[in-house]
Amino acid sequence: MCSNLVKPRAFIGLVTVVFFILLAMVMAEVPAGPAQKTEWKGRVLTEDGVRVAVNPAEPLYGLVKLNLQEELRIGGEGDDRIQFYRVRDIAADPQGNIYVDDMSNGRVQVFDPAGAFLRTIGRSGQGPGEFENPTLVRFGGEKGSIHVMDRYRRVNLFDEKGVFMRSVVFDGHLTSYFPDASGGFVAVITKSSEEDLSSFHTLCRVNAEGKTQAVLAQFPYTLYMEKTGGGILSVSTGFELSLYAAPLPGDALVYGYSGDYELVVLGADGRRLLVVRKDEPRPEFTAEEKKEFRRIPVPKLKPVFFGILTDSEGRIYVQKNQNLSVKRGFGPVATADKEVDVFSRDGYYLCRTALPPNARVIRGDLVYSYFVDEEQGIEYAQRFRIRNYSDLPKK
């Protein structure tokens, strides 16, 4: 007669299960709190009058999870203004307007902070203000211009309304560049010798006409090159030792070479202000990874990092994983989160965390990124808000 009643022990078990389910739901809604600080076990040295922060392998605050909320997504079919093809960059100007580098459509699409379309900059072509392969968008320099890199050797300058002003042609293959207050640039330029099959990444100060004025740093770029009957064959594996750079507040700049875990902060005048080191050996390639190289000679060691980003607080984010893979029709596409080490502007190793796969800009509590939906064949620009941004460690 009591078959429909719950036995006391089963009832207690049911209540326990329900309690933990409800607890998990509540915890999922609670933003992550401040990270717990440990004792910093590094050293501070002075070398040639420059402060050097030597960091241990473990960060001050351990692993910090960013509470990221996607608040804006731009892209789709049926509207040419938001139908992107092979996005290569996303940027945000000081007003929060969003710039999508729509490479294979030969244009840059501009949207207001709410995602409403504002204008198109450029078009496919070889004339003044036109693009063949636009790849990087920057702001600054003379009159706060919009700068768009094209064909890896030219930068087109536009005013704030997208009206073409002029072009600058560099004396080398551009990897990255940053306009400076004088109307010139600091740029990472690739220079190669076909005679001895070698390449270098050179960090240069460049004038407003694109001519190199000073070399700030230079390192071997380990691109595979070989002579063929038709000339020189160059093959990138994505694991080359490379020079990376990113701007910091106050017209400063941080750069690092991925053959060593060392970052250098330069002032606006090019002087070394800070050196940051981390006690970490370079990782080795696994046997499985070596198979992917096929006939290309495989080095023993991987790069120690794969990129550098900075935020408006002066924190430095060093990307630790190679998260790109080649997707047919799209080219190199990031599908995994960026795993990053985070350093303070004083060089202390603060924490480990993760950023969206194609994160390009961190401004205040906003992160700008893009991604490819392979199933639908649609590319999107994204903006995330870091809900626990105020809890991120500074020191």
C-alpha positions in Angstrom: 0.0 0.0 0.0 3.0 2.3 0.4 4.6 1.7 -3.0 4.1 5.4 -4.0 5.9 6.7 -0.9 9.6 7.7 -0.8 11.5 5.7 1.8 13.3 8.0 4.3 16.9 7.1 3.2 16.0 7.6 -0.5 14.3 10.9 0.3 17.5 12.2 2.1 19.6 11.2 -1.0 17.1 13.0 -3.3 17.3 16.1 -1.2 21.1 16.0 -1.2 21.2 15.7 -5.0 18.8 18.6 -5.5 20.8 20.7 -3.0 24.1 20.2 -5.0 22.3 20.9 -8.3 21.0 24.2 -6.9 24.3 25.1 -5.4 26.1 24.5 -8.7 23.5 26.7 -10.5 24.0 29.5 -8.0 27.8 29.3 -8.1 27.7 29.5 -11.9 26.0 32.9 -11.6 28.5 34.3 -9.1 31.4 36.2 -10.7 34.9 35.1 -9.8 36.3 37.0 -6.9 39.7 38.4 -6.3 42.5 35.9 -6.8 44.5 34.8 -3.7 48.1 36.2 -3.7 51.1 34.1 -2.7 54.7 35.2 -2.0 56.6 36.3 -5.0 59.8 34.2 -5.2 61.6 36.1 -8.0 64.5 38.6 -8.0 65.0 42.2 -9.1 68.3 43.0 -10.6 69.9 46.0 -12.3 71.8 45.4 -15.5 73.5 48.3 -17.3 71.3 50.7 -15.3 68.1 48.8 -16.4 65.7 47.2 -13.9 65.4 43.4 -14.5 62.5 41.4 -13.0 63.4 37.7 -12.9 60.2 35.7 -12.3 59.8 32.1 -11.1 57.8 29.5 -13.0 54.7 30.0 -10.9 52.7 33.2 -10.9 51.8 35.3 -7.9 48.0 34.6 -8.2 48.0 31.2 -9.9 45.3 30.5 -12.5 42.7 33.3 -12.8 39.5 32.5 -14.9 38.1 35.5 -16.8 34.4 35.8 -16.5 33.8 36.7 -20.2 30.3 37.7 -21.4 29.8 38.0 -25.1 27.7 41.2 -25.5 28.0 41.9 -29.2 28.3 39.8 -32.4 28.5 41.2 -35.9 28.2 39.0 -39.0 25.8 37.0 -41.1 24.4 36.2 -44.5 22.1 38.2 -46.7 23.6 41.6 -45.9 26.8 42.4 -47.8 27.8 44.9 -45.1 28.3 42.2 -42.5 29.1 39.2 -44.7 32.9 38.9 -44.1 35.4 36.7 -45.9 38.8 35.9 -44.3 38.8 38.4 -41.4 42.4 39.1 -40.4 42.1 41.8 -37.8 39.6 43.6 -35.5 40.3 46.9 -33.9 38.5 49.5 -31.8 39.1 53.3 -31.9 39.1 55.5 -28.8 35.3 56.1 -29.2 34.6 52.4 -29.2 33.8 52.1 -32.9 34.7 48.6 -34.3 36.8 48.1 -37.4 36.7 44.7 -39.1 39.6 43.9 -41.5 37.6 42.0 -44.2 40.7 40.9 -46.1 39.4 38.9 -49.0 36.7 41.5 -49.7 39.4 44.1 -49.9 37.9 46.5 -47.3 37.6 47.5 -43.7 34.0 47.6 -42.3 33.3 50.1 -39.5 30.5 49.8 -36.9 29.5 51.9 -33.9 29.7 50.6 -30.3 26.2 49.2 -30.6 27.1 47.3 -33.8 25.3 49.5 -36.3 27.1 49.9 -39.7 28.8 53.2 -40.2 31.0 53.0 -43.3 33.3 51.1 -45.6 36.9 52.0 -45.8 38.6 51.2 -49.1 37.8 48.6 -51.8 39.5 46.0 -53.8 42.1 47.4 -56.3 45.5 48.8 -56.7 44.8 52.5 -56.8 45.1 55.2 -54.1 43.2 54.0 -50.9 42.4 50.6 -52.4 43.5 47.2 -51.0 44.7 43.9 -52.3 45.3 42.2 -49.0 44.4 44.4 -46.0 45.7 42.8 -42.8 46.3 45.1 -39.8 44.4 48.2 -38.5 46.0 50.7 -36.3 45.2 54.2 -34.9 47.3 57.2 -34.0 50.2 59.2 -35.5 49.3 62.3 -37.4 45.9 63.7 -36.5 44.8 60.3 -35.0 44.7 58.7 -38.5 43.4 55.2 -39.3 46.3 53.1 -40.7 45.6 49.9 -42.7 48.5 47.6 -43.8 48.2 46.2 -47.3 50.3 43.7 -49.2 52.7 43.5 -46.2 54.7 46.5 -47.5 52.3 49.4 -47.7 50.2 51.3 -45.1 47.2 53.4 -46.3 46.3 56.3 -44.1 42.7 57.6 -43.7 41.1 60.3 -41.7 38.5 59.6 -39.0 35.7 59.6 -41.7 37.6 57.0 -43.8 38.7 59.5 -46.5 42.1 58.4 -48.0 45.0 60.6 -47.1 48.2 59.0 -48.4 50.2 55.7 -48.5 53.5 54.8 -47.0 55.7 52.1 -48.6 58.2 50.4 -46.3 61.6 49.0 -47.2 60.8 45.5 -46.2 58.1 42.9 -45.5 55.9 44.2 -42.6 55.0 41.8 -39.8 53.6 44.4 -37.5 53.7 48.2 -37.0 52.6 50.9 -34.6 52.2 54.6 -35.5 54.1 57.1 -33.3 53.3 60.6 -32.3 55.8 62.1 -34.8 53.9 60.6 -37.8 56.4 57.8 -38.2 56.3 54.2 -37.0 57.9 51.5 -34.9 57.7 48.3 -37.0 58.7 44.7 -37.1 60.1 44.1 -40.6 61.2 40.8 -42.1 64.4 40.9 -44.1 65.6 37.9 -46.0 68.7 36.9 -47.9 68.1 34.6 -50.9 71.9 34.0 -51.2 72.3 32.3 -47.8 68.6 31.4 -47.2 68.3 33.3 -44.0 65.7 35.7 -42.6 65.6 38.2 -39.7 62.9 40.0 -37.8 64.0 43.6 -37.2 62.4 46.0 -34.8 62.9 49.4 -36.5 62.0 53.0 -36.0 60.7 54.2 -39.3 60.0 57.7 -40.6 56.8 59.0 -42.1 58.1 58.0 -45.6 58.6 54.4 -44.6 62.5 54.6 -44.4 64.3 52.9 -41.6 65.9 55.4 -39.2 67.2 53.1 -36.5 67.3 49.4 -35.6 66.1 48.7 -32.1 66.5 44.9 -32.1 67.1 42.1 -34.5 66.7 38.3 -34.2 66.8 35.3 -36.6 63.4 34.4 -38.1 63.6 30.7 -38.6 61.5 30.4 -41.7 62.2 27.4 -43.8 63.7 28.3 -47.2 65.1 26.3 -50.1 66.2 27.0 -53.6 64.1 25.5 -56.4 64.3 25.6 -60.2 61.9 28.6 -60.1 63.5 30.6 -57.4 63.1 30.4 -53.6 60.5 28.3 -51.8 59.6 29.6 -48.3 57.4 27.5 -46.0 55.9 28.7 -42.7 55.0 26.0 -40.1 53.7 28.4 -37.5 56.5 27.4 -35.1 59.2 29.8 -36.3 61.2 31.7 -33.7 59.8 35.2 -34.1 59.9 38.7 -32.8 56.6 40.0 -31.3 55.8 43.5 -30.1 52.8 45.4 -28.6 52.2 49.1 -27.5 52.0 50.2 -23.9 50.5 53.3 -22.4 52.7 56.5 -22.6 54.1 55.6 -26.1 56.1 52.8 -24.6 56.5 49.4 -26.4 57.2 45.8 -25.3 58.9 43.3 -27.5 60.1 39.7 -27.1 61.8 37.0 -29.1 60.3 33.6 -28.8 63.6 31.8 -28.6 63.9 33.0 -25.0 61.4 34.0 -22.3 62.5 37.6 -22.1 60.5 40.8 -22.6 61.9 44.2 -23.1 60.0 47.5 -22.5 61.2 50.5 -24.5 60.3 54.1 -23.8 59.2 56.5 -26.5 62.8 57.5 -27.1 63.8 53.8 -27.6 65.7 53.5 -24.3 65.3 50.2 -22.3 63.1 50.8 -19.3 62.6 47.3 -18.1 63.5 43.7 -18.8 61.2 40.9 -17.8 62.4 37.3 -17.6 60.6 34.1 -16.6 62.3 30.9 -15.4 60.9 28.5 -18.0 62.8 26.2 -20.4 61.7 25.9 -24.0 59.4 23.0 -24.7 60.3 20.1 -27.0 58.3 18.9 -30.0 56.6 15.5 -29.5 57.0 12.7 -32.0 53.4 13.2 -33.1 54.0 16.9 -33.7 57.1 16.2 -35.7 55.1 14.1 -38.2 53.1 17.2 -39.2 56.3 18.8 -40.6 56.7 16.1 -43.2 59.8 16.8 -45.2 60.7 20.1 -43.4 63.6 19.7 -41.0 62.2 19.8 -37.4 64.0 21.7 -34.7 64.3 20.1 -31.3 62.6 22.9 -29.4 59.5 24.9 -29.8 59.1 28.7 -29.4 58.5 29.6 -25.8 55.6 31.9 -26.8 53.5 32.9 -29.9 52.4 36.5 -29.4 52.1 39.5 -27.1 49.1 41.6 -26.2 48.7 44.5 -23.8 45.8 46.2 -22.1 45.0 49.8 -21.1 46.4 49.1 -17.5 49.8 48.3 -18.9 49.5 44.5 -18.2 51.3 42.3 -20.7 49.7 39.1 -22.0 52.1 36.5 -23.5 50.5 33.8 -25.6 51.8 30.3 -24.7 50.0 28.0 -27.2 50.0 27.8 -31.0 46.2 27.9 -31.4 46.1 28.2 -35.2 45.1 25.5 -37.7 44.6 25.8 -41.5 41.0 25.5 -42.6 40.1 25.1 -46.2 38.6 28.3 -47.6 39.6 30.4 -44.6 43.3 29.9 -44.2 44.8 30.0 -40.7 42.0 30.0 -38.1 42.3 30.0 -34.3 39.9 27.5 -32.8 41.3 27.2 -29.3 41.5 29.8 -26.5 44.7 31.8 -26.2 46.5 30.5 -23.1 48.4 33.5 -21.7 50.8 34.4 -18.9 50.0 37.9 -17.5 52.7 40.3 -16.3 52.2 43.6 -14.5 53.6 46.8 -16.0 56.4 46.5 -13.4 57.3 43.0 -14.7 55.9 40.8 -12.1 54.4 37.4 -13.3 50.8 37.9 -12.0 48.7 34.9 -13.3 47.8 32.5 -16.0 44.5 32.9 -17.8 42.8 32.4 -21.2 41.5 34.8 -23.9 39.1 34.1 -26.8 40.9 32.5 -29.8 41.3 35.6 -32.0 41.5 38.3 -29.3 43.1 41.3 -30.8 42.3 44.2 -28.4 41.9 44.5 -24.6 40.6 48.0 -23.7 39.3 48.5 -20.2 37.0 45.6 -19.4 36.3 44.9 -23.1 37.9 42.3 -25.4 37.5 42.4 -29.2 37.9 39.2 -31.1 36.5 37.3 -34.2 35.8 33.7 -35.1 34.7 31.4 -37.9 31.6 29.2 -37.7 32.8 26.4 -40.0 29.5 24.6 -40.2 27.6 27.7 -41.5 30.7 29.2 -43.2 30.1 32.6 -41.4 32.6 34.8 -39.8 31.8 37.0 -36.9 33.3 40.0 -35.1 32.8 39.8 -31.3 33.0 42.0 -28.2 33.3 40.5 -24.8 33.0 42.1 -21.4 35.2 40.8 -18.6 32.8 40.8 -15.7 35.5 40.3 -13.1 37.9 42.9 -14.6 38.1 44.9 -11.4 39.4 41.8 -9.6 42.3 41.2 -12.0 45.6 41.5 -10.2 47.8 44.5 -10.9 50.6 43.6 -8.4 
